[in-house]
Amino acid sequence: MLQLAICDDDPEAAETHRAIAEHCLSQTKSSGRITVYTDSANLLCDITDDRFFYDLILLDIEMPGATGMELAKKIRPFLPDVKIIFITSHREYAIDAFELSIFRYVPKDDLEQRLPSAVLDALKLLQLEDGRTYTIQTNSRIERIPYRNIYSIERDGKNAAIVTRDGVSKVRKSLQQVFQELEAEEFLFIDRGCIVNLIHVMQVKDGMVLLKNGSRLPISRSHLQAVKEQINTYWGAHI
């Protein structure tokens, strides 16, 4: 079950956002629980005390006390993969929203058009990320790594080094073997020695891929055009 939170100091606005989120859950046939906060301190308390885990948060930026922007910075260490949708009447926040890896930025003057679209896109991505794992099995250990936690897979001698949010796990296999075992369209070779997870790609610029964990990985010249095309095709199909 997906866990959603809505935080807005205006109870009427919070209820509007809740109704939109509820409708989007129904549209995507997703089961979900929606928790509404009208005080940002309560949301932060619940998250930092491990009372609640959230997959998606709809967050108003202009609130008394901690602003949505400040709140997002405090939430990230506890929920590094949470999808955050900012809702605000001030468009100048858009650049800062990008810097915080915010999933989507929705202006209040275009709320009815853009918020349902943003929530639907986030739910589709959460469905895509859910449930699949890659298993590493040796004589001494069995390790299951959720696909959604994998940022990249890089060649390390005779090993494949799987870079995740929890660290690096190595398996004595070629990248091609791991790629075939994953059998998932979100994984893409950007170089003979590197595979990335498209779910975590933030930007392609100057022959480099920027991932959500801050990694900048080079794309080989022979792969550059194909990488751009496959990213466009992938996101066009899913988001």
C-alpha positions as a Python dict, from the first residue, in 0.01 Angstrom:
ca = {
    (1, 'M'): (0, 0, 0),
    (2, 'L'): (135, 344, -96),
    (3, 'Q'): (167, 604, 177),
    (4, 'L'): (84, 964, 83),
    (5, 'A'): (105, 1281, 291),
    (6, 'I'): (-42, 1624, 226),
    (7, 'C'): (83, 1927, 417),
    (8, 'D'): (-85, 2267, 384),
    (9, 'D'): (-170, 2514, 660),
    (10, 'D'): (-497, 2598, 481),
    (11, 'P'): (-744, 2317, 571),
    (12, 'E'): (-962, 2389, 266),
    (13, 'A'): (-665, 2367, 28),
    (14, 'A'): (-543, 2051, 202),
    (15, 'E'): (-882, 1891, 147),
    (16, 'T'): (-875, 1986, -223),
    (17, 'H'): (-533, 1825, -258),
    (18, 'R'): (-651, 1514, -72),
    (19, 'A'): (-950, 1475, -304),
    (20, 'I'): (-725, 1502, -611),
    (21, 'A'): (-480, 1247, -470),
    (22, 'E'): (-763, 1010, -384),
    (23, 'H'): (-900, 1033, -738),
    (24, 'C'): (-554, 968, -884),
    (25, 'L'): (-514, 657, -667),
    (26, 'S'): (-844, 532, -804),
    (27, 'Q'): (-742, 606, -1163),
    (28, 'T'): (-418, 408, -1131),
    (29, 'K'): (-592, 128, -936),
    (30, 'S'): (-342, 181, -654),
    (31, 'S'): (-417, 112, -290),
    (32, 'G'): (-303, 398, -74),
    (33, 'R'): (-336, 573, 260),
    (34, 'I'): (-350, 954, 267),
    (35, 'T'): (-253, 1148, 581),
    (36, 'V'): (-331, 1522, 592),
    (37, 'Y'): (-128, 1771, 797),
    (38, 'T'): (-206, 2138, 852),
    (39, 'D'): (106, 2190, 1064),
    (40, 'S'): (447, 2125, 907),
    (41, 'A'): (597, 2051, 1251),
    (42, 'N'): (366, 1752, 1293),
    (43, 'L'): (468, 1606, 958),
    (44, 'L'): (837, 1647, 1039),
    (45, 'C'): (788, 1496, 1385),
    (46, 'D'): (614, 1188, 1244),
    (47, 'I'): (888, 1131, 987),
    (48, 'T'): (1189, 1194, 1211),
    (49, 'D'): (1045, 977, 1491),
    (50, 'D'): (994, 692, 1241),
    (51, 'R'): (620, 692, 1303),
    (52, 'F'): (538, 709, 934),
    (53, 'F'): (706, 628, 604),
    (54, 'Y'): (581, 816, 298),
    (55, 'D'): (619, 740, -72),
    (56, 'L'): (475, 1071, -192),
    (57, 'I'): (432, 1410, -21),
    (58, 'L'): (230, 1704, -154),
    (59, 'L'): (387, 2003, 14),
    (60, 'D'): (283, 2368, 23),
    (61, 'I'): (586, 2598, 18),
    (62, 'E'): (436, 2905, 191),
    (63, 'M'): (358, 2792, 546),
    (64, 'P'): (416, 2950, 889),
    (65, 'G'): (709, 2814, 1083),
    (66, 'A'): (918, 2593, 856),
    (67, 'T'): (850, 2661, 489),
    (68, 'G'): (799, 2371, 250),
    (69, 'M'): (1147, 2433, 111),
    (70, 'E'): (1304, 2407, 459),
    (71, 'L'): (1089, 2106, 539),
    (72, 'A'): (1199, 1920, 226),
    (73, 'K'): (1566, 1964, 323),
    (74, 'K'): (1494, 1814, 668),
    (75, 'I'): (1288, 1526, 529),
    (76, 'R'): (1544, 1408, 269),
    (77, 'P'): (1788, 1242, 515),
    (78, 'F'): (1502, 1030, 657),
    (79, 'L'): (1321, 957, 330),
    (80, 'P'): (1587, 984, 55),
    (81, 'D'): (1363, 833, -214),
    (82, 'V'): (1036, 1006, -129),
    (83, 'K'): (865, 1185, -420),
    (84, 'I'): (785, 1545, -327),
    (85, 'I'): (545, 1767, -521),
    (86, 'F'): (574, 2136, -431),
    (87, 'I'): (259, 2349, -451),
    (88, 'T'): (316, 2725, -445),
    (89, 'S'): (199, 3060, -576),
    (90, 'H'): (556, 3181, -630),
    (91, 'R'): (719, 3061, -952),
    (92, 'E'): (1066, 3178, -848),
    (93, 'Y'): (1095, 2870, -627),
    (94, 'A'): (1117, 2644, -932),
    (95, 'I'): (1497, 2658, -952),
    (96, 'D'): (1535, 2570, -583),
    (97, 'A'): (1285, 2289, -628),
    (98, 'F'): (1509, 2138, -895),
    (99, 'E'): (1813, 2168, -667),
    (100, 'L'): (1628, 1963, -401),
    (101, 'S'): (1543, 1687, -654),
    (102, 'I'): (1175, 1767, -622),
    (103, 'F'): (960, 1543, -840),
    (104, 'R'): (731, 1818, -967),
    (105, 'Y'): (654, 2186, -909),
    (106, 'V'): (287, 2293, -935),
    (107, 'P'): (184, 2661, -938),
    (108, 'K'): (-139, 2732, -752),
    (109, 'D'): (-275, 2937, -1043),
    (110, 'D'): (-276, 2621, -1256),
    (111, 'L'): (-357, 2370, -982),
    (112, 'E'): (-661, 2196, -1131),
    (113, 'Q'): (-478, 2123, -1454),
    (114, 'R'): (-131, 2036, -1329),
    (115, 'L'): (-169, 1875, -986),
    (116, 'P'): (-366, 1569, -1107),
    (117, 'S'): (-109, 1517, -1383),
    (118, 'A'): (180, 1546, -1136),
    (119, 'V'): (25, 1303, -888),
    (120, 'L'): (-61, 1051, -1162),
    (121, 'D'): (297, 1064, -1293),
    (122, 'A'): (437, 1011, -942),
    (123, 'L'): (205, 714, -880),
    (124, 'K'): (302, 554, -1211),
    (125, 'L'): (668, 587, -1123),
    (126, 'L'): (612, 439, -776),
    (127, 'Q'): (433, 143, -934),
    (128, 'L'): (725, 97, -1173),
    (129, 'E'): (978, 100, -890),
    (130, 'D'): (789, -138, -664),
    (131, 'G'): (857, -499, -582),
    (132, 'R'): (1141, -622, -806),
    (133, 'T'): (1473, -735, -660),
    (134, 'Y'): (1811, -856, -789),
    (135, 'T'): (1953, -1151, -597),
    (136, 'I'): (2321, -1209, -531),
    (137, 'Q'): (2385, -1563, -412),
    (138, 'T'): (2723, -1708, -315),
    (139, 'N'): (2838, -1986, -84),
    (140, 'S'): (2849, -1743, 204),
    (141, 'R'): (2558, -1504, 146),
    (142, 'I'): (2226, -1427, -18),
    (143, 'E'): (2148, -1061, -80),
    (144, 'R'): (1836, -916, -239),
    (145, 'I'): (1864, -563, -378),
    (146, 'P'): (1545, -376, -475),
    (147, 'Y'): (1569, -244, -830),
    (148, 'R'): (1456, 98, -710),
    (149, 'N'): (1765, 120, -484),
    (150, 'I'): (2013, 63, -767),
    (151, 'Y'): (2175, 380, -907),
    (152, 'S'): (2431, 221, -1137),
    (153, 'I'): (2627, -97, -1205),
    (154, 'E'): (2993, -56, -1292),
    (155, 'R'): (3268, -292, -1403),
    (156, 'D'): (3526, -355, -1132),
    (157, 'G'): (3783, -600, -1266),
    (158, 'K'): (3607, -934, -1296),
    (159, 'N'): (3321, -812, -1078),
    (160, 'A'): (3010, -606, -1135),
    (161, 'A'): (2983, -338, -864),
    (162, 'I'): (2618, -255, -791),
    (163, 'V'): (2594, 98, -650),
    (164, 'T'): (2290, 148, -427),
    (165, 'R'): (2172, 401, -172),
    (166, 'D'): (2309, 164, 98),
    (167, 'G'): (2656, 124, -51),
    (168, 'V'): (2822, -104, -307),
    (169, 'S'): (2756, -477, -354),
    (170, 'K'): (2984, -682, -577),
    (171, 'V'): (2904, -995, -774),
    (172, 'R'): (3153, -1200, -977),
    (173, 'K'): (2974, -1163, -1308),
    (174, 'S'): (3015, -955, -1621),
    (175, 'L'): (2801, -646, -1673),
    (176, 'Q'): (2632, -819, -1963),
    (177, 'Q'): (2533, -1113, -1739),
    (178, 'V'): (2387, -881, -1475),
    (179, 'F'): (2208, -677, -1741),
    (180, 'Q'): (2044, -990, -1884),
    (181, 'E'): (1944, -1112, -1538),
    (182, 'L'): (1785, -778, -1450),
    (183, 'E'): (1574, -796, -1767),
    (184, 'A'): (1426, -450, -1706),
    (185, 'E'): (1390, -162, -1947),
    (186, 'E'): (1499, 102, -1695),
    (187, 'F'): (1858, -26, -1700),
    (188, 'L'): (2072, 112, -1980),
    (189, 'F'): (2437, 81, -2088),
    (190, 'I'): (2593, 427, -2116),
    (191, 'D'): (2939, 282, -2167),
    (192, 'R'): (3087, -65, -2204),
    (193, 'G'): (3177, -47, -1835),
    (194, 'C'): (2866, 117, -1689),
    (195, 'I'): (2489, 63, -1664),
    (196, 'V'): (2256, 324, -1512),
    (197, 'N'): (1904, 304, -1374),
    (198, 'L'): (1692, 554, -1572),
    (199, 'I'): (1465, 603, -1271),
    (200, 'H'): (1751, 793, -1104),
    (201, 'V'): (1873, 997, -1402),
    (202, 'M'): (1836, 1368, -1333),
    (203, 'Q'): (2017, 1517, -1630),
    (204, 'V'): (2222, 1439, -1942),
    (205, 'K'): (2466, 1718, -2018),
    (206, 'D'): (2815, 1758, -2165),
    (207, 'G'): (2846, 1387, -2227),
    (208, 'M'): (2769, 1301, -1864),
    (209, 'V'): (2475, 1147, -1680),
    (210, 'L'): (2384, 1306, -1345),
    (211, 'L'): (2214, 1069, -1100),
    (212, 'K'): (2005, 1149, -792),
    (213, 'N'): (2288, 1041, -560),
    (214, 'G'): (2511, 1312, -711),
    (215, 'S'): (2718, 1075, -927),
    (216, 'R'): (2833, 1206, -1264),
    (217, 'L'): (2908, 923, -1505),
    (218, 'P'): (3059, 963, -1853),
    (219, 'I'): (2871, 845, -2161),
    (220, 'S'): (3092, 701, -2433),
    (221, 'R'): (3071, 887, -2764),
    (222, 'S'): (2948, 574, -2937),
    (223, 'H'): (2658, 548, -2690),
    (224, 'L'): (2564, 917, -2655),
    (225, 'Q'): (2293, 947, -2919),
    (226, 'A'): (2141, 609, -2833),
    (227, 'V'): (2137, 699, -2462),
    (228, 'K'): (1949, 1025, -2530),
    (229, 'E'): (1697, 847, -2752),
    (230, 'Q'): (1638, 564, -2506),
    (231, 'I'): (1588, 804, -2215),
    (232, 'N'): (1334, 1002, -2416),
    (233, 'T'): (1157, 684, -2524),
    (234, 'Y'): (1152, 543, -2171),
    (235, 'W'): (1013, 854, -2003),
    (236, 'G'): (773, 912, -2288),
    (237, 'A'): (626, 566, -2229),
    (238, 'H'): (607, 582, -1849),
    (239, 'I'): (571, 945, -1744),
}
